[in-house]
Amino acid sequence: MWNALKRALHKKLRSLRILKSRWIGKLKNGPVFSLEIFELILDCLAEDVDTQTLHTCSLVCKAFVEPSQRLLFRTLIIWDWDLPPAVLFEEFVRKNEKVVGYITHMDYTVGRMCSSGRGLSSQNEQHTIQSLLLLPNLQNLCIRNQDSSKSPGFVYDNLFRHYLSTGRLTTLSLSTLDNVPILTILSSPTLQRFTTKFCKFKLDGTTLIEPSGGCGLVHLDMTGYTIPVAAVLSCKQLRYLRLSSIVLQSHPTHSSIFTPLSPSSLSSIETLGLDGNVNLADLYNDAKRERVQVFPNVKHLTITTRDDSFDNTHVVSQALSHIRSLESFELDRAQETPPRIANGNLTPLIPIEEFLQNLPNHTASLRKLVFTMQSYGYARNNQLVDILSL
């Protein structure tokens, strides 16, 4: 693993034009030294990073130390399996205050052997969290919970809310967590990318207050349980949106907490991926009532359906009629004829004919067309050939 890190750092330095052949050029006023010495310095840094070690390295090339630190300590990865990570990281922070400022990415995993998964019940865990709050330049935060039976409360009360409020966090990724405060996330003025996998959301008990500069989220990828579709509508600068739910929505979309609820908020989306379990009927009805177009600027559209999905056929078909210049369209598990309706509003597979009738509008711009389906008749196949030949 360390050899891989050295190779990656070596490649990075070469891209910065610091390396020339087998020699490293001058860094500021430092001396020239060979790649072998460069590797020895890396080995020394990996073994024990403390003030004395860094001082020893500076004797070889003082100007080399700071660029190396910035590359070596950019990402922090913590596996909370046991107590040692708590003690080690606290000691590291205490001895290397300057190095901590270089960390911009943190990947925190809560494991099955975590001593207390439901809060700060031990002094050692308290020290861990306090240390993790001392990263002044953190921009990318990833939190994973590998024990679905536990939901670590400290994640939200400390790590989560702290870095959302610092004004530097731009990327947030959450996996297998309960009670994710979706409104707090969407209220962050600096957050640009948000990804969730198998998380459950809560509404914080407050109304979403849009920042003065507007929500800056441009990339939203939500996979898992119930998707709060109405919450998505508050993100007016989205360029990438993918919604995929493994179970049907069982509660309202809470549209009443947003004033106003406007589908025109989604007009900036260029890449759109929708799963059949995401119910877009309310969105379509709001759009029709307000006389606005649904997803007019989408360039890349992916629709995935499965058994017992919501019937979004009319919604997406209507979107296709409003999209100005579609470049790629992927439809998974379509069906030639409408199947039997179950429970009044559920249909096993989406019929394809409503999509095909709108595709001729995009023959000039379409570059990619993919259909993956279980049943597809010869007559419908001829229609597809006619469309592609236009």
C-alpha positions as CSV (number, residue, x, y, z in Angstrom):
1,M,0.0,0.0,0.0
2,W,2.8,2.4,0.8
3,N,4.5,1.6,-2.5
4,A,1.3,2.6,-4.2
5,L,1.2,5.8,-2.3
6,K,4.8,6.6,-3.3
7,R,4.0,5.9,-7.0
8,A,0.9,8.2,-6.8
9,L,3.0,11.0,-5.2
10,H,5.7,10.5,-7.7
11,K,3.2,10.8,-10.5
12,K,1.7,13.9,-8.9
13,L,5.1,15.6,-8.6
14,R,5.9,14.8,-12.2
15,S,2.6,16.4,-13.2
16,L,3.7,19.5,-11.3
17,R,6.9,19.4,-13.3
18,I,9.0,18.9,-10.2
19,L,10.6,15.7,-11.4
20,K,12.8,15.6,-14.5
21,S,13.9,12.1,-15.5
22,R,15.5,10.4,-12.5
23,W,16.3,13.7,-10.8
24,I,14.2,16.2,-8.9
25,G,14.8,19.8,-10.0
26,K,15.4,22.7,-7.6
27,L,12.6,23.6,-5.3
28,K,12.9,27.3,-4.5
29,N,16.5,27.5,-3.2
30,G,16.8,23.9,-2.2
31,P,19.5,21.6,-3.5
32,V,19.1,19.0,-6.3
33,F,18.8,15.4,-5.1
34,S,18.0,12.0,-6.7
35,L,14.9,10.0,-6.7
36,E,16.5,7.4,-4.3
37,I,16.8,10.1,-1.6
38,F,13.3,11.2,-2.4
39,E,12.0,7.7,-1.6
40,L,14.0,7.5,1.6
41,I,12.4,10.7,2.8
42,L,8.9,9.2,2.0
43,D,9.8,6.1,4.0
44,C,10.9,8.3,6.9
45,L,7.7,10.3,6.8
46,A,5.5,7.1,6.7
47,E,7.2,5.5,9.7
48,D,6.8,8.3,12.3
49,V,5.6,11.8,11.5
50,D,6.7,14.1,14.3
51,T,8.5,17.3,14.7
52,Q,12.0,15.7,14.9
53,T,11.4,13.6,11.7
54,L,10.3,16.6,9.7
55,H,13.3,18.5,11.0
56,T,15.6,15.7,9.8
57,C,13.9,15.8,6.4
58,S,14.5,19.5,6.2
59,L,18.2,19.0,6.6
60,V,18.1,17.1,3.2
61,C,15.9,19.6,1.4
62,K,14.1,22.2,3.5
63,A,11.9,23.4,0.6
64,F,10.8,19.8,-0.1
65,V,9.0,19.2,3.3
66,E,5.9,21.4,2.8
67,P,5.0,20.2,-0.7
68,S,5.4,16.6,0.5
69,Q,3.1,17.2,3.5
70,R,0.4,18.8,1.4
71,L,0.3,15.7,-0.8
72,L,0.8,13.0,1.9
73,F,-1.8,14.3,4.4
74,R,-4.6,15.5,2.0
75,T,-6.9,12.6,2.9
76,L,-7.8,11.2,6.4
77,I,-9.3,7.7,6.6
78,I,-10.6,6.5,10.0
79,W,-12.1,3.1,10.7
80,D,-13.8,3.3,14.1
81,W,-13.4,-0.5,14.8
82,D,-11.8,0.0,18.2
83,L,-10.3,2.4,20.7
84,P,-6.8,2.8,19.2
85,P,-7.8,5.1,16.3
86,A,-9.2,7.5,18.9
87,V,-6.0,7.7,20.9
88,L,-3.7,7.7,17.8
89,F,-5.5,10.5,16.0
90,E,-5.7,12.7,19.1
91,E,-1.9,12.3,19.5
92,F,-1.3,13.0,15.8
93,V,-3.3,16.2,16.0
94,R,-1.5,17.4,19.1
95,K,1.9,16.8,17.6
96,N,1.2,18.0,14.0
97,E,-1.0,21.1,14.2
98,K,0.4,22.4,10.9
99,V,-0.1,19.1,9.0
100,V,-3.7,18.9,10.1
101,G,-4.4,22.1,8.1
102,Y,-3.5,20.2,4.9
103,I,-6.3,17.7,5.3
104,T,-9.1,18.4,2.9
105,H,-10.8,15.0,2.7
106,M,-12.0,12.8,5.5
107,D,-13.5,9.3,5.2
108,Y,-15.0,8.1,8.5
109,T,-16.4,4.6,8.9
110,V,-18.4,3.5,11.9
111,G,-17.8,-0.3,12.3
112,R,-19.6,-3.1,14.0
113,M,-17.1,-3.2,16.8
114,C,-17.5,0.4,17.8
115,S,-17.8,0.5,21.6
116,S,-20.9,2.7,21.7
117,G,-22.8,3.2,18.5
118,R,-25.6,5.4,19.9
119,G,-23.8,8.4,21.3
120,L,-20.8,9.6,23.2
121,S,-20.8,7.3,26.2
122,S,-17.0,7.0,26.6
123,Q,-14.3,9.6,27.2
124,N,-12.1,8.1,24.5
125,E,-14.9,8.6,21.9
126,Q,-15.3,12.1,23.1
127,H,-11.6,12.8,22.5
128,T,-11.9,11.3,19.0
129,I,-14.7,13.5,17.9
130,Q,-13.2,16.6,19.4
131,S,-10.0,15.9,17.5
132,L,-11.9,15.3,14.2
133,L,-13.4,18.8,14.6
134,L,-10.0,20.4,14.3
135,L,-9.7,20.2,10.5
136,P,-10.0,23.9,9.4
137,N,-9.8,23.2,5.7
138,L,-12.0,20.1,5.3
139,Q,-13.9,20.2,2.0
140,N,-14.9,16.6,1.4
141,L,-16.6,14.5,4.2
142,C,-17.7,10.9,3.8
143,I,-19.5,9.0,6.6
144,R,-20.3,5.3,6.4
145,N,-22.2,3.2,8.9
146,Q,-21.4,-0.5,8.5
147,D,-23.7,-1.6,11.3
148,S,-27.2,-1.0,10.2
149,S,-28.5,-1.9,13.7
150,K,-26.8,1.2,15.2
151,S,-27.1,4.9,14.3
152,P,-24.3,6.9,15.8
153,G,-25.8,10.1,17.2
154,F,-22.5,11.9,17.4
155,V,-22.2,11.9,13.6
156,Y,-25.0,14.5,13.4
157,D,-24.5,16.5,16.6
158,N,-20.8,17.0,16.0
159,L,-19.1,16.0,12.8
160,F,-22.1,16.5,10.5
161,R,-23.4,19.9,11.7
162,H,-20.0,21.3,12.5
163,Y,-18.6,21.1,9.1
164,L,-21.8,22.2,7.4
165,S,-21.6,25.4,9.4
166,T,-17.9,26.1,8.8
167,G,-18.6,27.3,5.2
168,R,-15.8,25.2,3.6
169,L,-17.5,21.8,3.0
170,T,-18.3,21.3,-0.7
171,T,-18.9,17.5,-0.9
172,L,-20.8,15.3,1.5
173,S,-21.4,11.6,1.2
174,L,-23.5,9.6,3.7
175,S,-24.2,5.8,3.7
176,T,-26.6,3.7,5.8
177,L,-27.6,6.4,8.3
178,D,-30.9,7.2,10.0
179,N,-32.5,10.5,10.7
180,V,-30.4,12.5,8.2
181,P,-31.4,16.2,8.5
182,I,-32.2,16.9,4.9
183,L,-33.1,20.5,5.5
184,T,-29.9,21.3,7.2
185,I,-28.0,19.9,4.3
186,L,-29.9,21.8,1.7
187,S,-29.5,25.0,3.7
188,S,-25.8,24.9,3.4
189,P,-24.6,27.8,1.1
190,T,-21.3,26.1,0.2
191,L,-22.3,22.4,-0.4
192,Q,-22.0,21.5,-4.1
193,R,-22.2,17.7,-4.2
194,F,-24.4,15.5,-2.0
195,T,-24.6,11.7,-2.2
196,T,-26.6,9.4,0.0
197,K,-26.9,5.6,-0.1
198,F,-29.6,3.8,2.0
199,C,-30.2,6.7,4.3
200,K,-33.4,7.6,6.0
201,F,-34.3,11.3,6.2
202,K,-35.9,13.6,8.8
203,L,-37.3,17.1,8.5
204,D,-35.3,18.7,11.3
205,G,-38.6,20.2,12.7
206,T,-37.9,23.5,10.9
207,T,-38.7,25.1,7.5
208,L,-36.0,25.3,4.9
209,I,-34.5,28.8,5.0
210,E,-32.8,29.5,1.7
211,P,-29.4,31.1,2.0
212,S,-29.0,34.7,0.7
213,G,-26.9,33.4,-2.1
214,G,-29.2,30.5,-2.8
215,C,-28.5,26.7,-2.4
216,G,-25.3,26.0,-4.2
217,L,-26.0,22.2,-4.7
218,V,-25.2,21.2,-8.3
219,H,-24.8,17.4,-7.9
220,L,-27.4,15.3,-6.1
221,D,-27.4,11.5,-6.0
222,M,-29.9,9.8,-3.7
223,T,-30.2,6.0,-3.5
224,G,-32.1,4.0,-0.9
225,Y,-35.4,4.3,0.9
226,T,-38.0,7.0,0.6
227,I,-36.8,10.0,-1.4
228,P,-38.1,13.4,-0.3
229,V,-38.9,14.7,-3.8
230,A,-40.2,18.0,-2.6
231,A,-36.9,18.7,-0.8
232,V,-35.1,18.4,-4.2
233,L,-37.2,21.2,-5.6
234,S,-35.4,23.7,-3.4
235,C,-32.1,23.1,-5.3
236,K,-32.4,25.7,-8.1
237,Q,-28.8,25.2,-9.4
238,L,-28.8,21.4,-9.9
239,R,-27.0,20.1,-13.0
240,Y,-26.9,16.5,-12.0
241,L,-29.9,14.7,-10.4
242,R,-30.3,10.9,-9.8
243,L,-33.0,9.5,-7.6
244,S,-33.3,5.8,-7.0
245,S,-35.5,4.3,-4.3
246,I,-35.5,0.6,-3.4
247,V,-39.0,0.8,-1.8
248,L,-42.1,2.7,-2.6
249,Q,-42.7,6.0,-0.9
250,S,-44.9,5.5,2.1
251,H,-45.3,9.1,3.3
252,P,-46.2,12.5,1.7
253,T,-43.5,14.5,0.0
254,H,-43.9,17.2,2.6
255,S,-44.4,19.8,-0.1
256,S,-46.2,22.1,2.4
257,I,-42.9,23.0,4.1
258,F,-41.7,24.8,0.9
259,T,-43.0,28.2,-0.1
260,P,-43.4,28.2,-3.0
261,L,-43.1,24.7,-4.4
262,S,-42.1,25.3,-8.0
263,P,-41.1,22.7,-10.5
264,S,-39.3,25.4,-12.4
265,S,-36.5,25.0,-9.9
266,L,-35.4,21.9,-11.9
267,S,-34.9,23.8,-15.2
268,S,-31.1,23.8,-14.8
269,I,-30.8,20.0,-14.6
270,E,-28.7,18.6,-17.5
271,T,-28.2,15.0,-16.3
272,L,-31.3,13.2,-14.9
273,G,-31.6,9.6,-13.7
274,L,-34.9,8.3,-12.3
275,D,-36.0,5.1,-10.7
276,G,-39.5,3.7,-11.1
277,N,-40.1,3.8,-7.3
278,V,-39.8,7.6,-7.3
279,N,-43.3,9.0,-7.7
280,L,-43.3,12.1,-10.0
281,A,-47.0,12.4,-10.3
282,D,-47.2,15.3,-7.7
283,L,-44.4,17.1,-9.5
284,Y,-46.1,16.8,-12.8
285,N,-49.4,18.0,-11.4
286,D,-47.7,21.0,-9.8
287,A,-46.0,21.8,-13.2
288,K,-49.2,21.5,-15.1
289,R,-51.0,23.8,-12.6
290,E,-48.2,26.4,-12.7
291,R,-47.9,26.0,-16.5
292,V,-44.2,25.4,-16.4
293,Q,-42.1,22.8,-18.3
294,V,-40.6,19.7,-16.6
295,F,-36.8,19.3,-17.1
296,P,-36.5,21.4,-20.3
297,N,-32.7,21.5,-20.4
298,V,-31.9,17.8,-19.8
299,K,-29.2,16.4,-22.1
300,H,-28.7,13.0,-20.6
301,L,-31.8,11.0,-19.4
302,T,-31.9,7.6,-17.8
303,I,-35.1,5.8,-16.7
304,T,-35.0,2.6,-14.7
305,T,-38.1,0.6,-13.9
306,R,-38.9,-2.7,-12.1
307,D,-41.8,-4.7,-10.9
308,D,-44.4,-2.8,-8.9
309,S,-43.0,0.6,-9.9
310,F,-45.0,3.8,-10.0
311,D,-46.3,4.5,-13.4
312,N,-44.3,7.6,-14.4
313,T,-44.8,7.0,-18.1
314,H,-46.9,10.1,-18.7
315,V,-44.7,12.3,-16.7
316,V,-41.5,11.3,-18.5
317,S,-43.2,11.3,-21.8
318,Q,-44.3,14.8,-21.2
319,A,-40.8,15.8,-20.1
320,L,-39.5,14.4,-23.5
321,S,-41.9,16.7,-25.3
322,H,-40.4,19.7,-23.5
323,I,-36.7,18.8,-23.6
324,R,-35.0,21.0,-26.1
325,S,-32.0,18.9,-27.2
326,L,-31.6,15.4,-25.7
327,E,-28.2,13.8,-26.3
328,S,-28.6,10.4,-24.6
329,F,-31.6,8.4,-23.6
330,E,-31.5,5.1,-21.7
331,L,-34.7,3.2,-20.8
332,D,-34.3,0.0,-18.8
333,R,-37.1,-2.7,-18.6
334,A,-39.7,-1.2,-21.0
335,Q,-42.7,-3.1,-22.3
336,E,-44.4,-2.9,-25.7
337,T,-48.0,-2.8,-24.4
338,P,-49.4,-1.5,-21.1
339,P,-49.5,-4.3,-18.5
340,R,-52.3,-5.0,-16.1
341,I,-52.8,-2.2,-13.5
342,A,-52.5,-3.2,-9.8
343,N,-53.7,-1.4,-6.7
344,G,-55.0,1.5,-8.8
345,N,-51.7,3.3,-9.3
346,L,-49.0,0.7,-9.7
347,T,-47.8,-1.0,-13.0
348,P,-45.1,-3.7,-13.3
349,L,-43.4,-2.2,-16.4
350,I,-43.5,1.0,-18.3
351,P,-45.0,0.9,-21.9
352,I,-42.6,2.1,-24.5
353,E,-44.9,3.6,-27.1
354,E,-45.3,6.9,-25.3
355,F,-41.6,7.4,-25.3
356,L,-41.1,6.5,-28.9
357,Q,-43.7,9.0,-30.1
358,N,-41.6,11.9,-28.7
359,L,-38.1,10.7,-29.8
360,P,-38.3,12.1,-33.4
361,N,-38.1,15.6,-31.8
362,H,-34.5,14.8,-30.8
363,T,-33.1,13.0,-33.8
364,A,-30.8,16.0,-34.6
365,S,-29.2,16.0,-31.1
366,L,-29.5,12.4,-30.0
367,R,-26.1,10.6,-29.8
368,K,-26.9,7.6,-27.6
369,L,-30.1,5.5,-27.4
370,V,-30.3,2.4,-25.2
371,F,-33.4,0.2,-24.6
372,T,-33.2,-2.8,-22.2
373,M,-36.4,-4.7,-22.0
374,Q,-38.1,-8.0,-21.4
375,S,-40.7,-7.9,-24.1
376,Y,-40.4,-6.1,-27.4
377,G,-42.6,-6.7,-30.5
378,Y,-41.5,-6.7,-34.2
379,A,-43.9,-3.9,-35.1
380,R,-42.5,-1.6,-32.4
381,N,-39.0,-2.5,-33.5
382,N,-39.8,-1.2,-37.0
383,Q,-41.0,2.0,-35.5
384,L,-37.6,2.4,-33.7
385,V,-35.8,1.8,-36.9
386,D,-37.8,4.5,-38.6
387,I,-37.0,7.0,-35.8
388,L,-33.3,6.3,-36.0
389,S,-33.3,6.7,-39.8
390,L,-34.7,10.2,-39.7
